[in-house]
Amino acid sequence: MSNKSASERPYLSIGEVLGLLLEEFPDVTISKIRFLESQGLIVPERTASGYRKFYEDDVDRLKYILREQKEKFLPLRVIKDRLDTPPAGIERDTPRGIKNVVLPEPPSADDVPSDTTVEPASHDAKPSKGHPAARIIKAVPSIADKAPKRPAPPDPSDAVGRPATYSREEILTLSGLDADGLVELERYGMVAAHGGQGLYDEHDLAIAEVAKGFADAGIDIRHLKAWKTSAEREAGLFEQRVLPVLRRRSPESRTESNDLLDDLSDLGSRLRAILLARALGSLRDNR
């Protein structure tokens, strides 16, 4: 992926897309997005290095799919049938939307009074708010100008082998964290400069963003070490399950291990969310 931040490039990574979707769809995961791609419902572009690139229409398309599932309980095959999914390699200016949706034709001269002027059909005409295509083809602000309401987690697989590219000043500027906060993160082993050039990677930036959010909420950075300890224990448990798969050294073992890690990570995230929700239940106002 490019070393530019989301505000400087016209597309988002899969992790940044997840950050945009979580507010409306708290159960969505990276694996879910990848699954929709594997089923042909979305076709994100790829960089030369193979990283996914999501544009405005991709995000809108994902939202439409997830809403149809959530609100209408439609199976994916039905949703897919309603979508005009371009095959891989089609240029991005190819329309993406609901297929077989025909906008109403303007009235003919025979259908209107003689003193009424019939405007010619316009390709720029927009569907009414009640039209089923309205949610898909309406104009939306650029996603580059809409920052996620919460820090976007990095894509675990896309970050593998990605070089560190952020300087100390860039980490502070992009995350909003102050210099003392970054020093604390380094002290507790949450982030670390890589190599002799003192550069930070995507994970360091994401952690700095989250730490800034906690600091704004009144939670000191020193308390975040508990999450690091918990994550390391969870990773150790997953490693015991995945290593036997990798040791088979078959052509399919790498894909199988990645899929297994995605599943385990999703399950771990769900379990943490459920346990936390239960633990905080007594603090919520249920009126």
C-alpha positions as CSV (number, residue, x, y, z in Angstrom):
1,M,0.0,0.0,0.0
2,S,1.1,3.5,-0.5
3,N,2.8,5.3,2.3
4,K,0.4,8.2,1.9
5,S,-2.3,8.7,4.6
6,A,-6.0,8.2,3.7
7,S,-6.5,11.9,3.4
8,E,-3.9,12.1,0.6
9,R,-4.9,9.1,-1.6
10,P,-8.2,8.6,-3.5
11,Y,-8.8,5.1,-2.1
12,L,-8.9,3.3,1.3
13,S,-7.4,0.1,2.5
14,I,-9.5,-2.8,3.7
15,G,-8.8,-1.8,7.3
16,E,-9.9,1.8,6.8
17,V,-13.1,0.6,5.1
18,L,-13.8,-1.5,8.1
19,G,-13.4,1.6,10.3
20,L,-16.0,3.3,8.2
21,L,-18.5,0.5,8.3
22,L,-18.2,-0.4,12.0
23,E,-20.4,2.5,13.2
24,E,-23.4,1.2,11.2
25,F,-22.5,-2.5,11.1
26,P,-20.7,-3.3,14.4
27,D,-20.6,-7.0,13.5
28,V,-18.7,-6.6,10.2
29,T,-15.2,-8.0,10.0
30,I,-12.3,-8.0,7.6
31,S,-13.1,-11.7,6.9
32,K,-16.6,-10.7,6.1
33,I,-15.4,-8.2,3.5
34,R,-13.1,-10.7,2.0
35,F,-15.9,-13.3,1.9
36,L,-18.1,-10.9,-0.1
37,E,-15.2,-10.4,-2.5
38,S,-14.7,-14.2,-2.8
39,Q,-18.4,-14.5,-3.7
40,G,-18.1,-11.9,-6.5
41,L,-20.3,-9.2,-4.8
42,I,-17.4,-6.7,-4.7
43,V,-14.4,-6.4,-6.9
44,P,-11.9,-4.0,-5.4
45,E,-8.9,-3.0,-7.4
46,R,-5.4,-4.1,-6.4
47,T,-2.1,-2.2,-6.2
48,A,0.9,-3.5,-8.0
49,S,1.8,-5.2,-4.7
50,G,-1.6,-6.9,-4.4
51,Y,-3.2,-4.7,-1.8
52,R,-6.9,-3.9,-2.1
53,K,-8.0,-0.4,-3.1
54,F,-11.5,0.6,-2.1
55,Y,-13.1,3.6,-3.7
56,E,-16.4,5.5,-3.0
57,D,-18.5,3.1,-5.1
58,D,-17.0,0.1,-3.4
59,V,-17.9,1.5,0.1
60,D,-21.4,2.4,-1.1
61,R,-21.8,-1.1,-2.6
62,L,-20.7,-2.8,0.7
63,K,-23.1,-0.7,2.7
64,Y,-26.0,-1.6,0.3
65,I,-25.1,-5.4,0.6
66,L,-24.9,-5.2,4.4
67,R,-28.1,-3.3,4.7
68,E,-30.0,-5.8,2.5
69,Q,-28.7,-8.6,4.7
70,K,-29.4,-6.7,8.0
71,E,-32.8,-5.1,7.1
72,K,-34.3,-7.6,4.6
73,F,-32.5,-10.8,5.5
74,L,-31.8,-11.4,1.9
75,P,-29.4,-14.2,0.9
76,L,-26.3,-13.3,-0.9
77,R,-27.4,-15.0,-4.1
78,V,-30.4,-12.7,-4.3
79,I,-28.4,-9.6,-3.5
80,K,-25.8,-10.6,-6.0
81,D,-28.5,-11.0,-8.7
82,R,-29.6,-7.4,-8.0
83,L,-26.1,-6.1,-8.4
84,D,-24.3,-5.5,-11.7
85,T,-20.9,-6.8,-10.6
86,P,-18.2,-6.1,-13.2
87,P,-15.7,-8.9,-13.6
88,A,-12.1,-8.4,-12.6
89,G,-10.2,-6.1,-15.0
90,I,-13.1,-3.9,-16.0
91,E,-12.3,-0.2,-15.9
92,R,-13.6,1.7,-12.9
93,D,-15.7,4.0,-15.0
94,T,-18.0,1.1,-15.8
95,P,-21.3,1.8,-13.9
96,R,-21.8,-0.2,-10.7
97,G,-25.3,-0.5,-9.3
98,I,-28.5,-2.4,-9.4
99,K,-29.0,-4.1,-12.7
100,N,-32.4,-4.1,-14.5
101,V,-33.5,-0.9,-12.8
102,V,-35.1,1.3,-15.4
103,L,-35.7,5.0,-14.6
104,P,-39.2,6.1,-15.4
105,E,-39.6,7.5,-18.9
106,P,-40.7,11.2,-19.3
107,P,-44.3,11.6,-20.4
108,S,-45.0,11.8,-24.1
109,A,-46.7,14.6,-25.8
110,D,-49.9,12.6,-25.9
111,D,-50.0,12.1,-22.1
112,V,-49.8,15.8,-21.1
113,P,-51.9,18.9,-21.7
114,S,-51.0,20.8,-24.9
115,D,-49.8,23.8,-22.9
116,T,-47.2,21.7,-21.0
117,T,-43.6,21.5,-22.2
118,V,-42.1,18.1,-22.3
119,E,-38.5,18.1,-21.4
120,P,-36.2,15.7,-23.3
121,A,-34.8,12.8,-21.4
122,S,-31.5,13.5,-19.6
123,H,-28.8,11.0,-18.8
124,D,-28.1,13.1,-15.7
125,A,-31.6,12.6,-14.2
126,K,-31.5,11.3,-10.7
127,P,-34.0,8.8,-9.3
128,S,-36.5,9.9,-6.7
129,K,-35.8,9.2,-3.0
130,G,-38.2,6.3,-3.1
131,H,-36.6,4.7,-6.1
132,P,-34.7,1.5,-5.2
133,A,-31.6,2.7,-7.0
134,A,-31.4,5.9,-5.1
135,R,-29.2,4.6,-2.4
136,I,-26.7,3.2,-4.8
137,I,-26.1,5.9,-7.4
138,K,-26.6,9.1,-5.5
139,A,-23.6,11.4,-5.2
140,V,-21.7,11.2,-1.9
141,P,-18.8,13.3,-0.5
142,S,-15.4,11.9,-1.2
143,I,-14.4,9.2,1.3
144,A,-11.0,10.8,1.5
145,D,-12.7,13.8,3.2
146,K,-14.7,11.6,5.7
147,A,-12.5,10.3,8.4
148,P,-13.8,7.3,10.3
149,K,-15.4,8.0,13.6
150,R,-13.0,5.6,15.2
151,P,-9.4,4.7,14.3
152,A,-9.3,2.2,11.5
153,P,-7.5,-1.0,12.4
154,P,-4.9,-2.1,9.9
155,D,-5.4,-5.0,7.7
156,P,-3.5,-7.9,9.4
157,S,-2.6,-9.6,6.2
158,D,-1.9,-6.6,4.0
159,A,0.5,-5.3,6.7
160,V,2.7,-8.3,6.5
161,G,6.1,-7.4,5.1
162,R,5.1,-3.8,4.6
163,P,8.0,-1.4,5.2
164,A,7.9,1.2,7.9
165,T,7.4,4.6,6.3
166,Y,6.2,7.1,8.9
167,S,8.7,9.4,10.6
168,R,8.2,10.4,14.3
169,E,6.8,13.8,13.2
170,E,4.3,12.1,10.8
171,I,3.1,9.7,13.5
172,L,2.5,12.7,15.9
173,T,0.8,14.7,13.2
174,L,-1.5,12.0,11.8
175,S,-2.5,10.5,15.2
176,G,-2.8,13.8,17.1
177,L,-0.8,12.2,20.0
178,D,1.6,14.5,21.8
179,A,5.4,13.7,22.0
180,D,5.1,12.6,25.7
181,G,2.3,10.1,24.8
182,L,4.5,8.6,22.1
183,V,7.4,8.2,24.5
184,E,5.0,6.4,26.9
185,L,3.9,4.0,24.2
186,E,7.5,3.2,23.4
187,R,8.3,2.8,27.1
188,Y,5.5,0.2,27.5
189,G,6.5,-1.6,24.2
190,M,3.3,-0.6,22.4
191,V,5.1,1.0,19.4
192,A,8.7,1.0,18.3
193,A,10.8,2.6,15.6
194,H,12.0,0.1,13.0
195,G,15.5,-0.1,11.5
196,G,18.2,2.5,11.6
197,Q,16.1,5.3,10.2
198,G,13.7,5.4,13.1
199,L,10.6,4.9,11.0
200,Y,7.2,3.6,12.2
201,D,4.7,1.3,10.4
202,E,0.9,1.1,9.9
203,H,0.4,-0.7,13.2
204,D,2.3,1.9,15.2
205,L,0.2,4.6,13.6
206,A,-3.1,2.8,14.4
207,I,-2.0,2.2,18.0
208,A,-1.0,5.9,18.4
209,E,-4.5,6.9,17.1
210,V,-6.2,4.6,19.6
211,A,-4.0,5.8,22.4
212,K,-5.0,9.4,21.6
213,G,-8.6,8.4,21.8
214,F,-8.1,6.8,25.2
215,A,-6.2,9.8,26.4
216,D,-9.0,12.1,25.3
217,A,-11.4,9.9,27.2
218,G,-9.3,10.3,30.4
219,I,-7.5,6.9,30.4
220,D,-3.8,7.1,30.8
221,I,-1.5,5.3,28.3
222,R,0.1,3.2,31.0
223,H,-3.2,1.3,31.4
224,L,-3.1,0.2,27.7
225,K,-0.3,-2.3,28.5
226,A,-3.1,-4.6,29.7
227,W,-4.4,-4.9,26.1
228,K,-0.9,-5.7,24.9
229,T,-0.5,-8.5,27.4
230,S,-3.9,-9.9,26.6
231,A,-3.2,-9.7,22.8
232,E,0.1,-11.5,23.2
233,R,-1.5,-14.3,25.2
234,E,-4.3,-14.6,22.6
235,A,-1.7,-14.7,19.8
236,G,0.2,-17.4,21.6
237,L,-2.9,-19.6,21.8
238,F,-3.7,-19.1,18.1
239,E,-0.1,-19.9,17.2
240,Q,-0.4,-23.3,18.8
241,R,-3.4,-24.0,16.6
242,V,-1.9,-22.6,13.4
243,L,1.7,-23.9,13.5
244,P,0.7,-27.5,12.8
245,V,-1.0,-26.3,9.6
246,L,2.1,-24.4,8.4
247,R,4.4,-27.3,9.1
248,R,2.6,-29.4,6.5
249,R,4.3,-27.1,3.9
250,S,1.8,-27.9,1.2
251,P,0.7,-25.4,-1.4
252,E,-2.6,-25.0,0.4
253,S,-1.2,-24.7,3.9
254,R,-0.4,-21.0,3.7
255,T,-3.9,-20.1,2.5
256,E,-5.5,-22.5,5.1
257,S,-3.4,-21.0,7.9
258,N,-4.4,-17.4,6.9
259,D,-8.1,-18.3,6.8
260,L,-7.8,-20.0,10.2
261,L,-6.1,-17.0,11.6
262,D,-8.9,-14.8,10.3
263,D,-11.5,-17.0,11.8
264,L,-9.8,-17.2,15.2
265,S,-9.2,-13.4,15.2
266,D,-12.9,-12.8,14.5
267,L,-14.0,-15.2,17.2
268,G,-11.6,-13.6,19.7
269,S,-12.9,-10.1,18.8
270,R,-16.5,-11.2,19.2
271,L,-15.9,-12.9,22.5
272,R,-14.1,-9.9,23.9
273,A,-17.0,-7.6,22.8
274,I,-19.6,-9.9,24.4
275,L,-17.7,-10.2,27.6
276,L,-17.1,-6.5,27.8
277,A,-20.8,-5.7,27.0
278,R,-21.9,-8.1,29.8
279,A,-19.4,-6.6,32.3
280,L,-20.5,-3.0,31.5
281,G,-24.2,-3.9,31.6
282,S,-24.7,-2.6,35.1
283,L,-23.2,0.8,34.2
284,R,-25.6,1.5,31.3
285,D,-28.9,3.4,31.7
286,N,-31.6,1.0,30.4
287,R,-34.4,3.6,30.4
